[in-house]
Amino acid sequence: MTAVTRTLLLAAALLLAACNTGFEPQYRVNDVRILAVRDRVQGTPATADVAPGETVVLEALVARPRSGTRVSWFGCLPAASEATTPCADRSFLDDPSRLARDRSIVPIGSTVYPAAGGDPDLVASATLPLTDPATVTTLEDALDFRLGPAVSQPAFACRLYTDLDVIAVVEAPGVRPQAALKRVRITSLQAIADQGLPEIYSGDPYNVATLYNLNLNPAVQSVRLGATDPDACTGGTPLASGDALPGGRIVLCGQGDTGQEINVCDAKGPKGSREDYQWQWYVSAGEFPDEGGIGNATGILVDFIRPAGPFSMWTIVRDQRGGAAWARRDFP
């Protein structure tokens, strides 16, 4: 065997080793995992946009929790600039232990949860009051900074909010800590009105009531097998926990609510549009055969091969403005 041949064989072996990682696809959940984070205004079931002076409720969907699972929350207030907050630094997500040591990051709360029978999900929650006068002033200044350009530049007419960055950290015995970043939209219809609407927004259909609609969290209404209209996910059979699924390759789709009427913007200004939804799927066993690479199962319509035994399926829906909802189904 020549030196060149040995070199080529070694290179091929290294390439095969790099490709054959043996990692589970991202959609398969077999241990403690944060699947989604959402927020809502305290006292409302679905409003996801928060105004200065209100209290935000944070919720994290944690699958397969163990006894002693701890969920901690950290936050970063926005500044009156284009600068990103420390919470947006990827290094904190890679090493969540640094969060508690950084004085620029505000600890929100931490809770240890006991295990419950039957392998249920954990929906961990925390409340963050945005009522302190100093906090209200900081949020209003950051919001005014974002609203200002929209008065004179139509391309910014849809940027009528600022972001409060929140990080959820999940720790469980024997599991590496995980962190997820959630951006909470801070806005105020009164603050938008106080900016004064220029002529480009004063005519039909633009006014303070329609230029920005407060975002509502979406809803997962059903998961359907064999939908007769796959694009709209109608017809077919709605699935519930306990239903028996057929073997082989099946087609599933997610059905949500209708979504909100919103404005999207380009250089000419705002245009009316229906809110788009993004779907994500997780299972404890089984396969989404068309999801290559890291195995991120997305889309309203997915092919699925069920496993021989029982399994759980999580369906996550997100709107394009930060809202989220989820549903879990367990199959025998």
Secondary structure, 3 states (H helix, E strand, C coil): CCHHHHHHHHHHHHHHHHHCCCCCCCCECCCCEEEEEEEEECCCCCECCECCCCEEEEEEEEECCCCCEEEEEEEECCCCCCCCCHHHCHHHHHCHHHHHHCCCCEEEEEEEECCCCCCCCEEEEEEEECCCHHHHHHHHHHHHHHHHHHHHCHHHCCCCCEEEEEEEEEEECCEEEEEEEEEEEECCHHHHHHHCCCHHHHCCCCCHHHHCCCCECCCEEEEEECCCECCCCECCEECCCCCCCCCCEEEEEEEECCCCEEEEEECCEEEEEECCEEEEEEECCCECCCCCCCCCEECCEEEEECCCCCEEEEEEEEECCCCEEEEEEEEC
